[in-house]
Amino acid sequence: MRIAIAILVLVAATAPARADDDTSKGEKGRPSEKGTLGVGLIVGEPTGVCAKIYTRDDRALQVAVGSAFIQNGLQIHADYVFHPWILQDRDTFVLPVYIGPGFRAIDYFGGNANPNHFALGIRAVVGLVFDFKAVPLDAFIEIAGIAEYDFKSGNGLGAALNAGGGMRYYF
């Protein structure tokens, strides 16, 4: 009798764990069958190409290279982003918020009045990513505050702002 009760308790205790294992991965959060490397376009400040590689389900490294039309230069930046909050998790998409630190390098085009000059800075980025579940695409919008050091004599420390949006295809 004790063996039958022990087996019944063991089966009852493991049944919920077995049911959780039967659910397919990717139902909540980022889809598991989607690739980890996304490549696409960013429009805004800067406008160019971008890429994102997920290191974990909730962390990623994103980079972009492009023309900063407002600030009149060629920019490259990289950010390590965290996805701490999911605003929506539907059958067709996930909408997480991302935040993170990064850096930026920009070569300002001087024009007639000023010579070309170079600046390095740190970025604080926040954004939203509309991550589709059925297709290997995402769409994003972001804004980043920048504290930079301009190597042109006399300018020194300064501040800047980047804002943009785009799409990436995942492999």
C-alpha positions as CSV (number, residue, x, y, z in Angstrom):
1,M,0.0,0.0,0.0
2,R,2.8,2.4,0.9
3,I,4.5,1.8,-2.5
4,A,1.3,2.6,-4.3
5,I,0.8,5.8,-2.4
6,A,4.5,6.8,-3.0
7,I,4.1,6.2,-6.8
8,L,0.8,8.2,-6.8
9,V,2.5,11.1,-5.0
10,L,5.5,10.9,-7.3
11,V,3.4,10.9,-10.4
12,A,1.3,13.8,-9.1
13,A,4.4,15.8,-8.2
14,T,6.0,15.4,-11.6
15,A,2.9,15.9,-13.8
16,P,3.0,19.7,-13.7
17,A,6.7,19.7,-14.6
18,R,6.2,17.4,-17.5
19,A,3.3,19.5,-18.7
20,D,5.5,22.6,-18.7
21,D,8.2,20.8,-20.7
22,D,5.7,19.9,-23.4
23,T,5.0,23.6,-24.2
24,S,7.1,24.7,-27.2
25,K,9.7,27.3,-26.6
26,G,9.2,30.8,-27.9
27,E,5.5,31.0,-26.9
28,K,6.3,33.7,-24.4
29,G,8.9,36.3,-25.2
30,R,11.3,36.2,-28.2
31,P,10.6,33.2,-30.6
32,S,13.2,30.5,-30.2
33,E,13.2,29.5,-33.9
34,K,14.2,33.1,-35.0
35,G,17.9,33.6,-35.7
36,T,20.1,35.6,-33.3
37,L,21.7,37.9,-35.9
38,G,19.6,40.6,-37.5
39,V,20.8,43.0,-40.2
40,G,18.8,45.9,-41.6
41,L,18.4,49.7,-42.1
42,I,18.1,52.5,-39.6
43,V,16.6,55.9,-40.6
44,G,17.0,59.0,-38.5
45,E,20.1,60.2,-36.8
46,P,22.1,58.3,-38.2
47,T,20.7,56.9,-41.4
48,G,22.5,53.8,-42.6
49,V,22.9,50.1,-41.9
50,C,22.4,48.4,-38.5
51,A,22.8,44.9,-36.9
52,K,21.7,43.3,-33.7
53,I,23.0,40.0,-32.2
54,Y,21.3,38.4,-29.2
55,T,23.7,37.1,-26.6
56,R,20.8,35.9,-24.5
57,D,17.0,36.1,-24.8
58,D,17.0,39.4,-23.0
59,R,20.4,40.9,-23.9
60,A,21.9,41.9,-27.2
61,L,24.7,43.9,-28.9
62,Q,23.5,46.4,-31.5
63,V,25.6,48.4,-33.9
64,A,24.9,51.0,-36.7
65,V,27.0,52.9,-39.2
66,G,25.6,55.8,-41.1
67,S,25.4,59.4,-42.0
68,A,24.3,61.9,-39.4
69,F,22.6,64.4,-41.6
70,I,21.6,66.9,-38.8
71,Q,25.0,66.8,-37.1
72,N,26.7,66.6,-40.5
73,G,29.0,63.6,-40.1
74,L,29.7,59.9,-40.5
75,Q,28.8,58.0,-37.3
76,I,29.3,54.5,-35.9
77,H,27.8,53.4,-32.6
78,A,27.5,50.2,-30.6
79,D,25.2,49.5,-27.6
80,Y,24.8,46.6,-25.2
81,V,21.1,46.5,-24.5
82,F,18.9,44.8,-22.0
83,H,15.2,44.0,-22.5
84,P,13.9,44.3,-18.9
85,W,10.1,44.8,-19.7
86,I,7.7,43.2,-22.1
87,L,4.8,45.6,-22.8
88,Q,2.9,43.2,-25.0
89,D,3.3,39.5,-25.7
90,R,0.8,38.3,-28.3
91,D,0.5,35.3,-30.7
92,T,2.0,37.3,-33.5
93,F,4.5,39.7,-31.9
94,V,6.4,40.7,-28.7
95,L,6.9,44.4,-27.7
96,P,9.8,44.7,-25.3
97,V,11.5,47.9,-24.1
98,Y,15.3,48.0,-24.3
99,I,17.8,50.1,-22.5
100,G,21.6,50.1,-22.3
101,P,24.9,51.8,-22.5
102,G,27.0,52.3,-25.6
103,F,29.6,54.4,-27.4
104,R,29.7,56.5,-30.5
105,A,32.5,57.7,-32.8
106,I,31.7,60.5,-35.3
107,D,33.7,62.3,-37.9
108,Y,32.1,65.7,-38.4
109,F,32.3,67.2,-41.9
110,G,33.5,70.7,-41.4
111,G,32.2,72.5,-44.5
112,N,33.5,75.9,-45.5
113,A,33.7,77.5,-42.1
114,N,35.1,74.7,-40.0
115,P,37.6,71.9,-40.7
116,N,36.7,68.2,-40.3
117,H,36.9,67.0,-36.7
118,F,36.4,63.8,-34.7
119,A,34.5,63.1,-31.5
120,L,34.1,60.1,-29.2
121,G,31.2,59.7,-26.8
122,I,29.2,57.5,-24.5
123,R,25.5,56.7,-25.3
124,A,22.5,55.9,-23.1
125,V,19.8,54.4,-25.3
126,V,16.2,53.5,-24.7
127,G,13.9,52.0,-27.3
128,L,11.0,49.7,-28.3
129,V,11.3,46.7,-30.6
130,F,8.3,45.2,-32.4
131,D,9.5,41.6,-32.7
132,F,7.4,39.5,-35.1
133,K,6.9,35.9,-34.2
134,A,5.8,34.4,-37.5
135,V,8.5,36.1,-39.7
136,P,12.2,36.7,-39.1
137,L,11.8,40.5,-38.8
138,D,11.7,43.2,-36.2
139,A,11.0,46.9,-36.3
140,F,12.4,49.4,-33.7
141,I,12.4,53.0,-32.6
142,E,15.0,54.4,-30.2
143,I,16.4,57.5,-28.7
144,A,19.9,58.0,-27.2
145,G,21.5,60.8,-25.2
146,I,25.2,61.3,-25.9
147,A,28.0,62.8,-23.8
148,E,31.0,63.3,-26.1
149,Y,34.5,64.7,-26.3
150,D,35.3,66.7,-29.4
151,F,39.0,66.5,-30.3
152,K,38.8,69.8,-32.2
153,S,40.7,72.4,-30.2
154,G,38.4,74.6,-28.1
155,N,35.3,72.5,-28.3
156,G,36.0,69.8,-25.6
157,L,32.9,68.2,-23.9
158,G,29.5,68.4,-25.5
159,A,26.1,66.7,-25.7
160,A,24.2,65.3,-28.6
161,L,21.0,63.3,-29.3
162,N,20.3,60.4,-31.6
163,A,16.9,59.2,-32.6
164,G,15.8,56.7,-35.2
165,G,13.9,53.7,-36.3
166,G,14.3,50.8,-38.6
167,M,13.9,47.2,-39.5
168,R,16.1,44.1,-39.3
169,Y,15.9,40.7,-40.9
170,Y,17.2,37.7,-38.8
171,F,19.3,34.9,-39.9
